[in-house]
Amino acid sequence: MSPTALRDAPAARHKPRTSAPLAATSAPSADGLRVGERDYWTDFYLAGDRSYEWNHGRLEEKPVSDCETWLVYLWLLELVRHYLRAQPIAQVVGLEMGFRLALPSGTVIRRPDFGIVRDDNPEPLLPLDVSYHGIFDLCVEALSDKDSQSVDRDLVLKRAEYAAAGVPEYFIVHREPARQAFFRLDDGGLYVPIAPADGLIRSSVLPGWQFRVTDLITRPGPEAMSRDPVYWDFVLPGWRHLEREARDAAARAEAEAARAETEAARAESADKRADAEAAARAAAEQELAALRAQLASR
């Protein structure tokens, strides 16, 4: 069953068959089992606690990444979410949503760890979709290195499949920088590495979205990024605006206090001058009175 058919089918057909033994939570892995595409969508796509992809008629269980790689993935996903809050030009799907790739070699169904669908994508992502019926604009995989087969699946096989299907950008993240990879389609439909510029990876799918490659390892928090020129255009821009307003208000209050202090000092100085002048006048008047008294007595 195609993803479109799955979407358009009655709701009951969206649900896994709870009686299917191979899809049950307690069942052993069905990795490598040959099943038809219809059976994949109905029995294995949404069922159980295992995540399966479908590769030319065989099930492939998605391997689990280690905790550190998972944290790298989560940081990058949240960075995308920050960007889309500031620039709502796309949707992000982080639920291993599957999409169907009709390749020259046959059909495969892949479930990227998260995918981006731009609003101008010819196939919209609908609110009730449980699979995506078009081609993602960007796919991200968190590399599992439990065995060489898992590594080759992301670095070699999926790279070729996503390029052939026309996914514009493909990112692979991992706890080790040497195993991270970032690709973009060239004019010939092949993936070429995205070379970091000034240490930054910049996306063409999400204009203005960028990240420092080393930050995938250090993973700074939102507050720090909101003060970093690499990120401050899309990570909590309102927060930075409020901080700037608070600083400006504090500066204005400080300047007003300084002006008030200066005015008070001026007023005190004026009072002292007035007192001194009054004392001088009183002394002069006393002296004049004494002189007049002396003249009168002669």
C-alpha positions as a Markdown table, in Angstrom:
| # | Residue | x | y | z |
|---|---|---|---|---|
| 1 | Met | 0.0 | 0.0 | 0.0 |
| 2 | Ser | 1.4 | 3.4 | -1.0 |
| 3 | Pro | 1.7 | 6.2 | 1.6 |
| 4 | Thr | -1.1 | 8.1 | -0.3 |
| 5 | Ala | -3.3 | 5.0 | 0.0 |
| 6 | Leu | -2.5 | 4.8 | 3.6 |
| 7 | Arg | -3.6 | 8.4 | 4.1 |
| 8 | Asp | -6.8 | 8.0 | 2.1 |
| 9 | Ala | -7.8 | 4.7 | 3.6 |
| 10 | Pro | -10.4 | 4.4 | 6.4 |
| 11 | Ala | -9.0 | 5.2 | 9.9 |
| 12 | Ala | -9.3 | 1.6 | 10.9 |
| 13 | Arg | -6.8 | 0.6 | 8.3 |
| 14 | His | -4.2 | 3.0 | 9.8 |
| 15 | Lys | -4.0 | 0.9 | 12.9 |
| 16 | Pro | -1.6 | -2.0 | 13.3 |
| 17 | Arg | -3.0 | -5.5 | 13.6 |
| 18 | Thr | -2.6 | -6.1 | 17.3 |
| 19 | Ser | -2.8 | -9.9 | 16.6 |
| 20 | Ala | 0.2 | -9.9 | 14.2 |
| 21 | Pro | 2.8 | -11.9 | 16.0 |
| 22 | Leu | 5.8 | -10.4 | 14.3 |
| 23 | Ala | 4.7 | -6.9 | 15.1 |
| 24 | Ala | 4.0 | -7.5 | 18.8 |
| 25 | Thr | 6.1 | -5.7 | 21.3 |
| 26 | Ser | 7.5 | -8.9 | 22.8 |
| 27 | Ala | 8.3 | -10.6 | 19.5 |
| 28 | Pro | 11.9 | -11.0 | 18.3 |
| 29 | Ser | 13.1 | -8.7 | 15.6 |
| 30 | Ala | 11.7 | -9.2 | 12.1 |
| 31 | Asp | 14.8 | -7.7 | 10.5 |
| 32 | Gly | 15.4 | -9.2 | 7.1 |
| 33 | Leu | 11.9 | -10.7 | 6.7 |
| 34 | Arg | 10.5 | -10.4 | 3.2 |
| 35 | Val | 7.1 | -8.8 | 3.2 |
| 36 | Gly | 5.0 | -7.0 | 0.6 |
| 37 | Glu | 4.6 | -3.3 | 0.7 |
| 38 | Arg | 1.0 | -3.5 | 1.7 |
| 39 | Asp | 1.9 | -5.7 | 4.7 |
| 40 | Tyr | 4.7 | -3.4 | 5.6 |
| 41 | Trp | 2.3 | -0.4 | 5.9 |
| 42 | Thr | -0.4 | -2.3 | 7.7 |
| 43 | Asp | 1.6 | -4.6 | 10.0 |
| 44 | Phe | 5.0 | -3.1 | 10.6 |
| 45 | Tyr | 5.0 | 0.6 | 10.0 |
| 46 | Leu | 3.1 | 1.6 | 13.1 |
| 47 | Ala | 3.2 | -1.5 | 15.2 |
| 48 | Gly | 5.3 | -2.6 | 18.2 |
| 49 | Asp | 8.3 | -0.9 | 19.8 |
| 50 | Arg | 10.6 | -1.6 | 16.8 |
| 51 | Ser | 11.1 | 0.8 | 13.9 |
| 52 | Tyr | 11.3 | -0.8 | 10.5 |
| 53 | Glu | 12.2 | 0.5 | 7.1 |
| 54 | Trp | 11.4 | -1.3 | 3.9 |
| 55 | Asn | 14.1 | -2.0 | 1.4 |
| 56 | His | 13.1 | -3.7 | -1.8 |
| 57 | Gly | 10.7 | -6.1 | -0.1 |
| 58 | Arg | 12.7 | -6.7 | 3.1 |
| 59 | Leu | 12.3 | -5.3 | 6.5 |
| 60 | Glu | 15.2 | -3.4 | 8.0 |
| 61 | Glu | 15.1 | -2.6 | 11.7 |
| 62 | Lys | 16.4 | 0.9 | 12.5 |
| 63 | Pro | 19.4 | 0.6 | 14.9 |
| 64 | Val | 19.5 | 2.7 | 18.1 |
| 65 | Ser | 22.1 | 5.4 | 18.5 |
| 66 | Asp | 24.1 | 5.8 | 21.7 |
| 67 | Cys | 23.1 | 8.4 | 24.2 |
| 68 | Glu | 25.8 | 11.0 | 23.3 |
| 69 | Thr | 24.8 | 10.8 | 19.6 |
| 70 | Trp | 21.2 | 11.2 | 20.6 |
| 71 | Leu | 22.0 | 14.4 | 22.5 |
| 72 | Val | 23.7 | 15.7 | 19.4 |
| 73 | Tyr | 20.6 | 14.9 | 17.4 |
| 74 | Leu | 18.3 | 16.6 | 20.0 |
| 75 | Trp | 20.4 | 19.8 | 20.0 |
| 76 | Leu | 20.2 | 20.1 | 16.2 |
| 77 | Leu | 16.5 | 19.3 | 16.2 |
| 78 | Glu | 15.9 | 22.1 | 18.8 |
| 79 | Leu | 18.0 | 24.5 | 16.7 |
| 80 | Val | 15.7 | 23.9 | 13.8 |
| 81 | Arg | 12.7 | 24.4 | 16.0 |
| 82 | His | 14.2 | 27.8 | 17.1 |
| 83 | Tyr | 14.7 | 28.8 | 13.5 |
| 84 | Leu | 11.1 | 27.8 | 12.5 |
| 85 | Arg | 9.7 | 29.8 | 15.4 |
| 86 | Ala | 11.4 | 32.9 | 14.0 |
| 87 | Gln | 11.0 | 32.0 | 10.3 |
| 88 | Pro | 7.9 | 29.7 | 9.9 |
| 89 | Ile | 8.7 | 28.6 | 6.3 |
| 90 | Ala | 8.6 | 24.9 | 6.9 |
| 91 | Gln | 7.6 | 22.0 | 9.2 |
| 92 | Val | 9.9 | 19.6 | 11.0 |
| 93 | Val | 8.9 | 16.0 | 11.6 |
| 94 | Gly | 10.9 | 14.2 | 14.3 |
| 95 | Leu | 8.9 | 11.1 | 14.7 |
| 96 | Glu | 10.7 | 8.8 | 12.2 |
| 97 | Met | 7.9 | 9.5 | 9.7 |
| 98 | Gly | 8.3 | 7.3 | 6.7 |
| 99 | Phe | 8.4 | 8.4 | 3.0 |
| 100 | Arg | 8.4 | 6.3 | -0.1 |
| 101 | Leu | 11.2 | 6.5 | -2.6 |
| 102 | Ala | 10.5 | 5.1 | -6.0 |
| 103 | Leu | 14.1 | 4.5 | -7.2 |
| 104 | Pro | 15.3 | 3.1 | -10.6 |
| 105 | Ser | 16.4 | 0.0 | -8.6 |
| 106 | Gly | 13.0 | -0.4 | -6.9 |
| 107 | Thr | 11.0 | 1.0 | -4.1 |
| 108 | Val | 12.2 | 1.7 | -0.6 |
| 109 | Ile | 10.6 | 3.3 | 2.4 |
| 110 | Arg | 12.9 | 5.2 | 4.7 |
| 111 | Arg | 12.2 | 6.9 | 8.1 |
| 112 | Pro | 14.8 | 9.7 | 8.7 |
| 113 | Asp | 15.3 | 10.6 | 12.3 |
| 114 | Phe | 13.9 | 13.9 | 11.4 |
| 115 | Gly | 12.9 | 15.6 | 8.2 |
| 116 | Ile | 12.1 | 19.1 | 6.9 |
| 117 | Val | 9.2 | 19.9 | 4.6 |
| 118 | Arg | 9.2 | 23.4 | 3.3 |
| 119 | Asp | 5.9 | 25.2 | 2.8 |
| 120 | Asp | 6.6 | 25.5 | -0.9 |
| 121 | Asn | 7.2 | 21.8 | -1.3 |
| 122 | Pro | 4.8 | 20.4 | -4.0 |
| 123 | Glu | 3.5 | 17.8 | -1.6 |
| 124 | Pro | 2.2 | 19.5 | 1.6 |
| 125 | Leu | 2.5 | 17.8 | 5.0 |
| 126 | Leu | -1.0 | 17.5 | 6.4 |
| 127 | Pro | -1.8 | 17.6 | 10.1 |
| 128 | Leu | -3.2 | 14.0 | 10.2 |
| 129 | Asp | -0.6 | 12.4 | 8.0 |
| 130 | Val | 1.2 | 9.4 | 9.5 |
| 131 | Ser | 3.6 | 9.2 | 6.6 |
| 132 | Tyr | 4.9 | 11.8 | 4.2 |
| 133 | His | 3.7 | 11.5 | 0.7 |
| 134 | Gly | 6.4 | 13.6 | -1.0 |
| 135 | Ile | 10.2 | 14.0 | -0.8 |
| 136 | Phe | 11.6 | 15.7 | 2.2 |
| 137 | Asp | 13.6 | 18.8 | 1.7 |
| 138 | Leu | 16.2 | 17.9 | 4.3 |
| 139 | Cys | 16.8 | 14.5 | 6.1 |
| 140 | Val | 18.8 | 14.1 | 9.2 |
| 141 | Glu | 20.1 | 10.7 | 10.5 |
| 142 | Ala | 21.7 | 10.1 | 13.9 |
| 143 | Leu | 24.4 | 7.6 | 13.0 |
| 144 | Ser | 24.4 | 4.3 | 14.8 |
| 145 | Asp | 27.8 | 2.7 | 14.8 |
| 146 | Lys | 27.0 | -0.6 | 16.6 |
| 147 | Asp | 28.2 | -2.5 | 13.5 |
| 148 | Ser | 29.6 | -1.7 | 10.0 |
| 149 | Gln | 26.3 | -2.5 | 8.4 |
| 150 | Ser | 24.5 | 0.2 | 10.3 |
| 151 | Val | 27.2 | 2.7 | 9.4 |
| 152 | Asp | 27.2 | 1.8 | 5.7 |
| 153 | Arg | 23.4 | 2.1 | 5.7 |
| 154 | Asp | 23.5 | 5.8 | 6.6 |
| 155 | Leu | 26.8 | 6.8 | 5.0 |
| 156 | Val | 26.5 | 4.9 | 1.8 |
| 157 | Leu | 23.1 | 3.4 | 1.1 |
| 158 | Lys | 20.8 | 6.1 | 2.3 |
| 159 | Arg | 23.1 | 8.8 | 0.8 |
| 160 | Ala | 22.7 | 7.2 | -2.6 |
| 161 | Glu | 19.0 | 6.7 | -2.2 |
| 162 | Tyr | 18.2 | 10.2 | -0.9 |
| 163 | Ala | 20.3 | 11.7 | -3.7 |
| 164 | Ala | 18.5 | 9.6 | -6.3 |
| 165 | Ala | 15.1 | 10.6 | -4.8 |
| 166 | Gly | 16.0 | 14.3 | -4.9 |
| 167 | Val | 16.3 | 15.2 | -1.2 |
| 168 | Pro | 18.1 | 18.5 | -1.5 |
| 169 | Glu | 20.1 | 18.2 | 1.7 |
| 170 | Tyr | 21.2 | 15.3 | 3.9 |
| 171 | Phe | 22.9 | 15.6 | 7.3 |
| 172 | Ile | 24.5 | 12.8 | 9.4 |
| 173 | Val | 25.2 | 13.5 | 13.0 |
| 174 | His | 27.3 | 11.6 | 15.5 |
| 175 | Arg | 29.1 | 12.2 | 18.8 |
| 176 | Glu | 32.5 | 12.0 | 16.9 |
| 177 | Pro | 33.1 | 14.9 | 14.5 |
| 178 | Ala | 34.9 | 12.6 | 12.1 |
| 179 | Arg | 31.7 | 10.7 | 11.5 |
| 180 | Gln | 29.5 | 13.7 | 10.9 |
| 181 | Ala | 28.7 | 14.5 | 7.3 |
| 182 | Phe | 26.6 | 17.2 | 5.5 |
| 183 | Phe | 25.6 | 16.9 | 1.9 |
| 184 | Arg | 23.8 | 19.0 | -0.7 |
| 185 | Leu | 22.6 | 18.1 | -4.2 |
| 186 | Asp | 24.7 | 19.6 | -7.0 |
| 187 | Asp | 23.3 | 20.5 | -10.4 |
| 188 | Gly | 24.0 | 16.9 | -11.6 |
| 189 | Gly | 21.8 | 15.4 | -8.9 |
| 190 | Leu | 24.7 | 14.1 | -6.8 |
| 191 | Tyr | 25.5 | 14.8 | -3.2 |
| 192 | Val | 28.6 | 16.9 | -2.6 |
| 193 | Pro | 29.9 | 17.7 | 0.9 |
| 194 | Ile | 28.9 | 21.1 | 2.4 |
| 195 | Ala | 32.3 | 22.6 | 3.2 |
| 196 | Pro | 32.1 | 24.6 | 6.5 |
| 197 | Ala | 32.7 | 28.3 | 5.9 |
| 198 | Asp | 34.4 | 30.0 | 8.9 |
| 199 | Gly | 33.5 | 26.8 | 10.9 |
| 200 | Leu | 29.8 | 27.1 | 10.0 |
| 201 | Ile | 27.4 | 24.8 | 8.2 |
| 202 | Arg | 24.8 | 26.8 | 6.3 |
| 203 | Ser | 21.6 | 25.4 | 4.9 |
| 204 | Ser | 20.2 | 26.3 | 1.6 |
| 205 | Val | 16.9 | 24.6 | 2.5 |
| 206 | Leu | 16.4 | 26.9 | 5.5 |
| 207 | Pro | 18.0 | 30.3 | 4.5 |
| 208 | Gly | 19.8 | 31.9 | 7.4 |
| 209 | Trp | 19.8 | 28.7 | 9.5 |
| 210 | Gln | 23.4 | 27.8 | 10.4 |
| 211 | Phe | 25.4 | 26.2 | 13.1 |
| 212 | Arg | 29.0 | 26.0 | 14.3 |
| 213 | Val | 30.3 | 22.5 | 13.7 |
| 214 | Thr | 32.0 | 22.4 | 17.1 |
| 215 | Asp | 28.8 | 23.3 | 18.8 |
| 216 | Leu | 27.4 | 19.9 | 17.9 |
| 217 | Ile | 29.8 | 18.6 | 20.6 |
| 218 | Thr | 29.6 | 21.5 | 23.1 |
| 219 | Arg | 25.9 | 22.1 | 22.6 |
| 220 | Pro | 25.5 | 25.6 | 24.1 |
| 221 | Gly | 22.1 | 26.4 | 25.7 |
| 222 | Pro | 19.5 | 28.8 | 24.3 |
| 223 | Glu | 20.6 | 31.7 | 26.5 |
| 224 | Ala | 24.2 | 31.5 | 25.4 |
| 225 | Met | 23.1 | 31.2 | 21.7 |
| 226 | Ser | 20.8 | 34.2 | 22.0 |
| 227 | Arg | 24.0 | 36.3 | 22.7 |
| 228 | Asp | 26.0 | 34.6 | 19.9 |
| 229 | Pro | 26.0 | 36.4 | 16.5 |
| 230 | Val | 25.9 | 33.0 | 14.8 |
| 231 | Tyr | 22.5 | 32.3 | 16.3 |
| 232 | Trp | 21.0 | 35.4 | 17.7 |
| 233 | Asp | 18.8 | 36.1 | 14.6 |
| 234 | Phe | 16.7 | 33.0 | 15.3 |
| 235 | Val | 17.4 | 31.8 | 18.8 |
| 236 | Leu | 15.3 | 33.7 | 21.3 |
| 237 | Pro | 15.4 | 37.0 | 19.4 |
| 238 | Gly | 12.7 | 38.4 | 21.6 |
| 239 | Trp | 14.8 | 37.5 | 24.7 |
| 240 | Arg | 17.7 | 39.5 | 23.4 |
| 241 | His | 15.4 | 42.4 | 22.6 |
| 242 | Leu | 14.1 | 42.4 | 26.1 |
| 243 | Glu | 17.6 | 42.2 | 27.5 |
| 244 | Arg | 18.6 | 45.2 | 25.4 |
| 245 | Glu | 15.5 | 47.1 | 26.6 |
| 246 | Ala | 16.3 | 46.2 | 30.2 |
| 247 | Arg | 19.9 | 47.4 | 29.7 |
| 248 | Asp | 18.7 | 50.6 | 28.0 |
| 249 | Ala | 16.2 | 51.2 | 30.9 |
| 250 | Ala | 18.9 | 50.7 | 33.5 |
| 251 | Ala | 21.3 | 53.0 | 31.6 |
| 252 | Arg | 18.6 | 55.7 | 31.4 |
| 253 | Ala | 17.8 | 55.3 | 35.2 |
| 254 | Glu | 21.5 | 55.6 | 36.0 |
| 255 | Ala | 21.8 | 58.7 | 33.8 |
| 256 | Glu | 18.7 | 60.2 | 35.4 |
| 257 | Ala | 20.1 | 59.5 | 38.9 |
| 258 | Ala | 23.4 | 61.2 | 37.9 |
| 259 | Arg | 21.6 | 64.2 | 36.5 |
| 260 | Ala | 19.5 | 64.4 | 39.7 |
| 261 | Glu | 22.7 | 64.2 | 41.8 |
| 262 | Thr | 24.3 | 66.9 | 39.7 |
| 263 | Glu | 21.2 | 69.1 | 40.1 |
| 264 | Ala | 21.2 | 68.5 | 43.9 |
| 265 | Ala | 24.9 | 69.4 | 44.0 |
| 266 | Arg | 24.2 | 72.6 | 42.0 |
| 267 | Ala | 21.3 | 73.5 | 44.3 |
| 268 | Glu | 23.4 | 72.9 | 47.4 |
| 269 | Ser | 26.1 | 75.1 | 45.9 |
| 270 | Ala | 23.6 | 77.8 | 45.1 |
| 271 | Asp | 22.2 | 77.7 | 48.6 |
| 272 | Lys | 25.8 | 78.0 | 50.0 |
| 273 | Arg | 26.4 | 81.0 | 47.7 |
| 274 | Ala | 23.2 | 82.6 | 48.8 |
| 275 | Asp | 24.0 | 82.1 | 52.5 |
| 276 | Ala | 27.5 | 83.5 | 51.9 |
| 277 | Glu | 26.1 | 86.5 | 50.1 |
| 278 | Ala | 23.5 | 87.1 | 52.8 |
| 279 | Ala | 26.2 | 86.9 | 55.5 |
| 280 | Ala | 28.3 | 89.3 | 53.5 |
| 281 | Arg | 25.5 | 91.8 | 53.2 |
| 282 | Ala | 24.7 | 91.5 | 56.9 |
| 283 | Ala | 28.4 | 92.2 | 57.7 |
| 284 | Ala | 28.5 | 95.1 | 55.4 |
| 285 | Glu | 25.3 | 96.6 | 56.9 |
| 286 | Gln | 26.7 | 96.2 | 60.4 |
| 287 | Glu | 30.0 | 97.9 | 59.4 |
| 288 | Leu | 28.0 | 100.7 | 57.7 |
| 289 | Ala | 25.9 | 101.2 | 60.8 |
| 290 | Ala | 29.0 | 101.3 | 63.0 |
| 291 | Leu | 30.5 | 104.0 | 60.8 |
| 292 | Arg | 27.4 | 106.0 | 60.9 |
| 293 | Ala | 27.3 | 105.8 | 64.6 |
| 294 | Gln | 30.9 | 107.0 | 64.8 |
| 295 | Leu | 30.1 | 110.0 | 62.6 |
| 296 | Ala | 27.1 | 110.9 | 64.6 |
| 297 | Ser | 29.1 | 110.9 | 67.8 |
| 298 | Arg | 31.6 | 113.5 | 66.6 |
